[in-house]
């Protein structure tokens, strides 16, 4: 009669997770003395490993890693200048539009005043949202560039 013994992987699987082992492996271990001895050896090895103290460094690993990281350079940015530039451009466009279209006021006579305000508020809200989104993307890309 030829007996095929279990591989080390199968024995280790049995020792670590007996509930999810195949039925053939469990039955073989119950009837085979050689494989049962391997199971006992692996159990002793695992218990020995668990009883060992956790390794500890004699130095501060986090401090060493932080010293090797590149230092972030802080720069004074011209963000306020950029914001004021966009606000000024927006005011100039709105003022220019009001100045140049004041003689065409008959275009808006048929509309109620509330609709004009709603359109203006909607347009300004959309423009502000787009500006904020564009500015966030700009800041994100600048932060990425500052890291290099």
C-alpha positions in Angstrom: 0.0 0.0 0.0 1.4 3.4 -1.1 0.8 6.3 1.4 1.2 9.8 0.1 2.0 12.1 2.9 0.8 15.7 3.1 3.0 18.6 2.0 4.3 21.1 4.4 1.9 23.7 3.1 -1.1 21.4 3.8 0.2 20.6 7.3 0.7 24.4 8.0 -2.8 25.1 6.7 -4.2 22.5 9.1 -2.3 23.9 12.1 -3.2 27.5 11.4 -6.8 27.1 10.2 -8.3 23.7 10.9 -11.9 24.7 10.2 -11.3 25.7 6.6 -9.1 22.6 5.7 -10.2 20.0 3.3 -11.8 16.9 4.7 -9.1 14.6 3.1 -6.3 16.5 4.9 -8.0 16.3 8.3 -8.7 12.5 7.9 -5.2 11.9 6.7 -3.7 13.6 9.8 -5.9 11.6 12.1 -4.7 8.3 10.6 -1.1 9.1 9.7 1.5 9.1 12.5 4.2 10.9 10.4 1.9 13.8 9.5 0.5 14.0 13.0 4.1 14.4 14.2 4.6 17.2 11.7 1.5 18.9 13.0 2.8 18.8 16.6 6.2 20.2 15.5 4.5 23.1 13.7 2.3 23.8 16.7 5.3 23.9 18.9 7.1 26.3 16.5 4.1 28.6 16.3 3.8 28.7 20.1 7.5 29.4 20.4 7.3 32.3 17.9 4.3 33.8 19.7 6.2 33.6 23.1 9.2 35.5 21.7 9.3 39.2 22.8 8.4 41.7 20.1 11.5 43.2 18.4 12.4 46.7 19.5 14.9 49.1 18.0 17.4 50.7 20.2 17.0 53.9 18.2 14.1 56.2 17.2 13.2 54.9 13.8 10.6 57.6 13.1 13.2 60.3 13.9 15.7 58.8 11.5 13.1 58.6 8.7 12.0 62.1 9.3 15.6 63.4 9.0 15.9 61.7 5.6 12.8 63.3 4.2 13.3 66.4 2.2 12.5 69.6 4.0 9.5 71.5 2.8 10.4 75.0 1.7 7.8 77.5 2.8 7.4 80.4 0.4 5.5 83.6 0.6 3.0 83.3 -2.2 1.3 86.0 -4.2 -2.1 84.4 -3.7 -3.7 87.7 -2.4 -2.4 89.5 -5.4 -3.9 86.9 -7.7 -7.3 87.1 -5.9 -7.4 90.9 -6.1 -6.4 90.7 -9.8 -9.4 88.5 -10.6 -11.8 90.6 -8.5 -10.6 93.7 -10.2 -11.0 92.2 -13.7 -14.5 91.1 -12.7 -15.5 94.5 -11.5 -14.1 96.1 -14.6 -16.1 93.8 -16.9 -19.3 94.3 -14.9 -18.8 98.1 -14.8 -17.9 98.2 -18.5 -20.9 96.1 -19.4 -23.2 98.4 -17.5 -21.6 101.5 -19.0 -21.8 100.3 -22.6 -25.3 98.8 -22.4 -26.9 101.7 -20.6 -28.2 103.2 -23.8 -29.8 99.8 -24.7 -32.1 99.8 -21.7 -35.1 99.3 -23.9 -34.0 95.7 -24.4 -34.8 95.0 -20.8 -38.1 97.0 -20.5 -40.3 94.0 -21.2 -38.7 91.9 -18.5 -39.4 92.3 -14.9 -36.7 93.5 -12.7 -36.6 90.4 -10.6 -35.7 88.3 -13.6 -32.8 90.5 -14.4 -31.6 90.2 -10.8 -32.0 86.4 -10.9 -30.0 86.1 -14.0 -27.3 88.3 -12.7 -27.1 86.4 -9.3 -27.0 83.1 -11.1 -24.3 84.3 -13.5 -22.2 85.7 -10.6 -22.7 82.5 -8.5 -21.6 80.3 -11.4 -18.6 82.5 -12.1 -17.6 82.5 -8.4 -17.9 78.7 -8.2 -15.8 78.3 -11.4 -13.2 80.8 -10.0 -13.0 78.9 -6.6 -12.6 75.6 -8.4 -9.9 77.0 -10.7 -8.1 78.4 -7.7 -8.2 75.1 -5.8 -6.8 73.3 -8.8 -4.1 76.0 -9.1 -3.1 75.6 -5.4 -3.1 71.8 -5.6 -0.8 71.9 -8.6 1.5 74.5 -7.0 1.8 72.3 -3.9 2.8 69.4 -6.1 5.4 71.5 -7.9 6.8 72.8 -4.5 7.5 69.2 -3.5 9.9 68.7 -6.4 
